[in-house]
């Protein structure tokens, strides 16, 4: 076992390490336009927000929710954080299984100096990485409390308003807002206490916001089970991979996660950027025992800016930071807040904004019914999980009843989309899909229908090449082996084209009665 390592010190199969090896594709399964607005968010909804919010104002809890913790960093300029936080100092925890460099080959030394961690007197916390002759220092703080928990039958949201570091040369920067299960602590908190690092990843880690190398991106990840491998594919974890985060280095954006235990037989963790959900991991993906060990308990929160280490190194395929990496860039935090419900099944419905542009609105989420009936038209953006390089964007293609105007755009070899619990009833042997392609000359690929696992043998497929352009839509039918009952349907995209160029966009599909 290893200490909490948001990514391993040696590449493991899967995202993000496969990208460093040259064969990976960063997942872009996010809304094409995400404006700078923020939750408290109901699962899979876009929130209508008041325009009076600011990056430093902690949103009030909506009806049915309570504020379990908040900090708006209202201290005087040049002061450190208050007593609800503890500073981690040095390069590792003390305790069983704890290793140097935080277990990730980070190169910075964490300090409690206001050079690295300080408030600015205007409601912001800055965590600043500083290079002193090749020796980097930075800040890492964690909450003393470790009982932030979604109650059985209820929900918990953890949110922060953050402006990512914006160095002129950012190779090696690794800002993060994340949380670890309380079982990681043996006594005390942080480096002033004693940890049981051998409990990672079984005791759970939820990464709410990570970016590397100043790419203006974000990833959300759940770590669980055993390392290596296990149900969370450690040490990579289950999550979004890096997705685009426009403006995240130049303005405050709200990063959130909701742990939803309203259905205790199939709980979930959903990640949000400015109120728009971009990734969900469910209990059914992990298994009950590993999920309960990783999720159904208290957590403590961590804010830090690491320098170098496994994640940034894997993405840049280099050793970071380099001699040209800029010193002195800061992750700025407007507030941190934790909200929870009492255990009822009521979902949050509205909140204030943490936006630097409070009049902006979030767009692009699905407005479709997301039918699970195979014979109905199913919007492409109703997928539950996915892998690959693509975006969700609007389309001018006409939409039948129950289908929205969004497409999953420019899919390429190796991508897949999962549509859970599709009911085929007494049987279907037909597959129709609404597609468009602006693929280059000679580029084509298959759209395959696979049941219950993306690695299973397809039950049918059709080939698609250039349809006349990315806005020229056609409905293509295909025969499939007869399917009955209820299945998780995977649409798998398979092309032999050199360089894995995009070759198809998908608007909607169905499985007509045989």
N, C-alpha and C positions, 0 to 999 in steps of 0.2 A: 504494500500500500504506500501511497505517497501523500504528502501534505496537500492542502487545497491548491490545485494547479489548474488555472482556468484553461490551460492547454499544456500538454506534456512537454517535457524537456527534450524528447526525441520524437520525430514525426510518427504518428499513427495513421492507419488508413482512414480516409474520409476527410471531410471539411474540418479545419481549414488546411491541413497539411498537404492534401492532394494538390491544392492550388500551387503550393511552393514547388511541388515536383513537376509542375507544368501541365498536369492533366486535369486540374480542378477547374470548376466553374463557380464563381461566386453567385449565390442565389440572389436573384433580384425580384423575389415574389413580394413586392410591396406596391402600394398604390403609386401610380405614376406621379401624381401631384399630392404632396402632403404639406398642407399649410401649417404655419406655426401656431397651433392651438393645443389645449391640453385637457386631460380628464380630471376629475374622477369619472371612470368610464364603465358603462355596462358592457358586458361581454359582447364582442362583435358588433358594436354600434359606433356611430359617430356622434359626438356630444355637441349639443347646441350651447354655446358658452357666452356668459356675459362679457361685455367689452371693457369692464372696469378692472380686470385682473392685470397683474404685473408679474415680472419674473421673480419678485421678492415676496409676493403675497401668498400665504398658504391658503389654498382653497378651503372653504368650509365644507364639512361633511354634509352630504345631502340627506334627505329624509330616509330613515332606516339604517343609516350608517353613523359611526362614531369616529372621532379622531383619536387614535390610540397614541400617536406621537407626532410631534412636528418641531422643526427648528427653522427659523427664518434668518438665522445668522445676523442678528441685529446688534452685535457687539461693536465696540469702538474700533476705529481704524487702527490696524497693527496689533490687535489682540488675537489670541488663539480661540479655539472652540470652547464651549461651556462644558460643565461636568457630566452632561449626558453622553459625552464621547470620551474615548480613551485613545491616546496616541500609541500606535505601533512604532517601535524604534528598532534600528538595526536592520538585519537582513533575514531573520527567521524567528519563528516561535520557539518557545521552550516546551518540551514535552515529548511524549511517545511518538516516534515516527516522523518528527519534524526535521526538515533538512534545510540547508542553506539556500539563500537567494529565493526564499518563499516557494521553493519547489518548482520554480518555472525558469530558472536561469536569468531572472531579472538582475540588473547590475547596480541599481540604485541602493543607497542606504537611506532608510526612512528615519526622519528626525521629528522632534517636537518644536523645532525652531520656527519662529514666525517668518523666516525667510522662505520656508516651504509650506507652512500652513498658517493662514491668517485671514481675518475678516477685514473688510475695507471701510467699515463705517457707513456703508450705504445698503446694507442688507445682502452682501455677497460674501461667500467663502471662496478663497483661492487656494488651490493646491498646486504648487509650482515646482517644476523639476529644474535643478540648477547644476550646471557642469562647472566644476572647479578643477581645472587642469587635468581633465580626463576622468575625474571621480565625480559621479553623479549623486546628488542628494534629492530627496523628494518627500512627499507626505503620504501617510496612510493612517486613517482614523476609522474606528469602529464604535458602534453604540455599546454602552455598558449593558443596556437591557438586551436580553436575548429571548424574549417571550412574545415577539411579534408573530402571531399565528392566526390562520383562518380557522374559526371554530367548525366543528362538524355541523354540516347543514348550512354553513354560512360562507362568507367570503372575506378576503383581505386584499387591499390594494396597497402597494408600496410605490411611491412616486418621488421624483426629484426634478427640479428645474435646473438644467445644466447647459452651460456653453462649453463645448469641447475646446481643448487647447488648439491654438492656431499658429504654430511656429512656421517660420519661412522655410525651414528644412526639418521635416518631422519624423525622419526615419528612427524608429525605436520608441516613440511615444505610445503609451498604452493606458489611457484613462479608463476608469471603470467605476460603476456603481453596482454593487452586488450584495448578496447575503449568504451566510452560512448557517447551517443547522446548529441549534444550541448544543447538540451532542458532541460538537467539535471541541467544546470547552470542558476541561476537567475542573479547574478552579480559577476564579478571577476572570479577567477579560484581557484579551490581546497579549502583547509581549510582557505585560506586567503580571500576567497570570500563567497558568500551565494548561497547555492544550493536549488533546489526544488526536494528533494528526492522522493516526492510523484509521480513524473513523471516516476519513474521506475516501471515496465519495458517497459511502452508504448513508451518511447522515444528511446529505443533501446540500447542494449549492445552486442558487438561482442567480445567474448573471443578468442584470436588468439592462445595463448599458456597457458596451465595450466598443472602442474603436482602436485601431492601430495605425501607426505610421502617418497620422494626420490625414487620413483619406476622406474624412467627412462621411463616415459610414457608421453603422451600428449593428451589433449582433446581440441576440438574446439566447440564453442557453440554460438548460437544466442538466446538472450532473447528479448521478445516482448509481446505486448498485455496486458493482465491483470494478476494479481497475487492474489490468486492461480489459476491454470488451464489456460484457454485461449488457443489461437492457438499455443503458444510455450510451452505448458505444464509446466507452471511455478509452483514452482520456479526452476525446473530442467532445462528448456530450450530445444531447439532442437539442436542436434549436435551429435558428434561422440562417446561420452563417452571416457573413457581412452583407448588409443591404444599404442602398443609397440613403444618405441623410443630408439632403440639400440644406445649406445654411446652418448646419449644426456647429460649425466652428466660428460663426460670426454673430450668432444670436442665441438666446435662451430657448431651449426646446424641452418638452416634458417627456420623460422616459418613465414608463410605468409597467408594473406587472400585477395581474390579478390572479390570486390563488382562489379557485372556485370549488368549494366543497358542498354546494347545494344539492348535488346528486352524489351522495357518498359512495355509490357503486361505480361511478365513472367521473372522477374529479378531473380538473384541468388546471393548467397554468397558461395564461395568455399574456403576450407582450404587446405593448402599445407605444407608438411614437405619436405624440401630439393628439392623442385620443383615437387614433386609427390602429386597429389590431393588425399585426403583421406576422404573428406566429402563435400557434397553440400546440402544446404537448398534453396528451391525455393519459390518464391512469391506464387505460386499455392498451396503450402502446408500451407501457413499462411493466405492468403486472402489479397486482395488489400489494404483495409483501414489500417489494422494493419501493413502490410508490409511497406507502405509508411510512416506511423508514426514512425516506428522503423529504417528504412534504408535510406530513400530518403532525407537526410539532412547531415549537418556537424557533425563530431565527434572530440573528443579529445582523446589522447593516454595516457595509464597508464602503468608504470612498477612498480612492487612491489614484495616483498617477505613477505607474511603473515605467521603467526605462529598459528597453531591450527585453529579451526573453523569448520563450517558445512561440507565442502567438505572432508578434511582429516579425520575428525572424522567418517564420514559415510563410508569411504573406509576401515579404520582400525577397525571399530566397537569398538571405544575406545574414550577416552578423551585425546586430544593431545594439546601441546607437553607433553611428559612424562619426568620424572626426568633423564632418560638416553638419551634424545635427545641431539645431539651434538650441541654445540654453535659455531658460527663463520663461517658457510658455506655461500657462496655467489652465487647469480645469476650474471653471468658476461655477459655483453652486448658489442658486437663489433661495431654494428651500428644499427640505426633505420632509416627507409626511407619510404616515401610515394610517390607513382607515380600515375599519372592519365592521361586520354586522354581528348581530347577536346570535346568529345561527338559524335565522329564518331563511326562507327561500327568496326574499326580496332582493332584487338587483339594484345597483346604483343607477341613477338616471341622469344626473346633471352635476356640473361643478363649475368652479371658477377656472380662469385661464392662467397659465404661467408663461404666456407668450410675450416675446419682445415686440410682436406685431399683433396686438390683441383683437384687431378687427378682422383678421384673416379667418377663413373657414376651411375645414377639412373636407376634401372631396375624394371620390374614387372608390369607396367601399361598396360592396354588393348591396343592391336594393332588390335582388331577386328573391323568390320564395324558397329557393334551394330545395326543390323537391327531391325526395328520395325514391320516387316511383319511377321505375326504369322507362316506362312508356311516355312519361312526361318530358318536356324539354328542360334540360338542366343547364344552367348558366356555367360557363367555364370557370368563373371566379368563385364558385361555390365549393372549391376543393377544401379538404380538411388539413392535409399536409402535402408536402411537395419536396422536390429536389431539383436544382438546376438553375439556369440563367434565363430570366424572363422578367417582364413587368406586367402589371395589371393596368390597363389604360382604356379610355373610352373609345367607342367605335361608332361610325355613322351607319353601320349595318342595321337593317330593320330587325326588330326583336319580336318574337311571338309572345303571347300572354305568359307571364311568369318568368320571363327572361329579362335581365337588365341590359344596359348598353355597354357593359364592360367586356373586354376581350383579355385573354391571356396571350400576350404578344411575343412573337419571335422566339418560339421554342426551338431547341436544338438537340442534337444527339445526347442521349443519357438523361434528359429531363424526364420527370414524371409528376403526375398530379393524382392525388387520392381523393375519391368521393366515397365517403363511408356509408354503409347500411343502405345500399341501393336494392330495392325490392323488385325482383323480376317476376314475382307471382308464379303463374303456371308455366311461364317460359317465353323466351324471346331468342330468335336466331338472326336478328338484324341489328346493325349499328349504323346510325346516321350522324354525321358531324358537320357543323358549319365552320368552314375553314377559309383562310386566305393565305397567300404566299407571295412574297416578293423575292424569293430565293434566286440566286444567281444562276447563270447558265450551267446546266449539268448537275445542279444540286437538287436532290430530292430525299425523301425519307418516308418511313412508315409511322402511322399512328396505330398503336397496338392496344387491344383491350386485354387486360390481365386481371385475374381475380385474386383478392386476399393477400397478395404479396407482389411487389414489383419484380421479383425475381422468378415468379412462376411462369409457366409456358403460356403464351398468349392464346386466347380462345378465338381470336380473329384480328384482322388488321386491314388497312388500306394504305396505298402509296399516294403521296402528294408531292407535286413539284410546283413551279411558278404558276399561279392562277391569273396572272396579269398585273399583280401588285399587291401590297400589303392591305389595300383597301378594297380589293376585288374578291368578294365572298362567294363561295360555292358550297352547296350541300352535297357531300359525298357519302354514298351508301356503301356498306360492306356486309358480307355474310360472316356470321360468327357461329361457333358451336352453340347449340341450344343451352341456355342458362336458365335455371329455375331457382327460386328461393331468394335469400338476402345475402349480399356479398359487399365487401369493400371493393370498389372498382378502381383500378389504376389505369390511367391512360399513359402509356409509355412511348416515348419518342425515340426512334431508332434510325440513324442515318450513317452511311459509310462515307459521307463526304469529308474530304481532307480538311482539317482544321476546325471541325465541328461548327460550321456556320449555321445561323438560324434558318429554318426552312418552312415553318408553319406557325400561324396564329389560330387560336380557337375561340369561337364565340359561344356556341352551345352545342349540345348533342342529346340524343335519346336512343332508346332501344325499342323500336316498334314491336308490337305483338307478332309472333311468328306467322 
